[in-house]
């Protein structure tokens, strides 16, 4: 009996039996409370009509999926004038009406979907012994998000970014309340119109942290023209990283030569000296940098191919995607790098004027 008491179940349940099968565990439980109040006449009763069973998927137990088999009483209403003869009470704190899983398992699935999304989340639930399909995981996340949004206070700061309904195939937009750190909504696509409409029906948003996509800029501008658009920490770091790599690309030959001869710290100091020695060339050299780097990599790839290496081995060696290497060989050269002149973004303009960042 002490083992049964040690099961971590809601206080309203009494464990009657635990059946450990090969591939799952069944826990038979009853309700501790043996009285109820009629939902119509509000009169209490202890007279039980019958019992019926509800099977609820629960948190896994000892590495096996667990099922709660709850014996639920149906009560008689003893008030003569009440139109209701029998009734059952909801399993509050255990599951929702017509639910087929416990609330705590639903919570676990929600957190997994929130963190990993559909496909990866579904794979994780298999490892955790509480399997659920990717579609169901996403549907439940969406359902809870919509329920949470109803009747909540106005949101002031939101984050807007891509979200994969199905990675590589179908993308939507995720809207997060950055003050509560909670998902507010999942939009079906990444269109500016969709985001603009969403913002129009959610007034009061003052700050929008978004990624650099032009469609999001357009949607924010039309949907919430008075909101301040900022970039988040991740995108700031990505911008910085891209800029740093494009500068390093100018010195590809130097870097590759030095790395064969010196340790990393010496290489970094040498590169810094070289960059400082040619500040006036900065704009011009960055433009040709990527193409120059690709030419060097292409020559290395040709040499490896001549030595009999496979495309996969070549890609791994020079640090380029396999399909990129194949494309280079098909074309007979590495494609030249064409830098388009960037338009001045509203994001950059506002950040530079107000010095505001999120995150
Ligand atoms: Zn009644």
Boltz pocket constraint, residues with backbone or C-beta under 6 A from the ligand:
constraints:
  - pocket:
      binder: B
      contacts: [[A, 38], [A, 39], [A, 40], [A, 41], [A, 42], [A, 43], [A, 77], [A, 78], [A, 79], [A, 82], [A, 83], [A, 84]]
      max_distance: 6.0
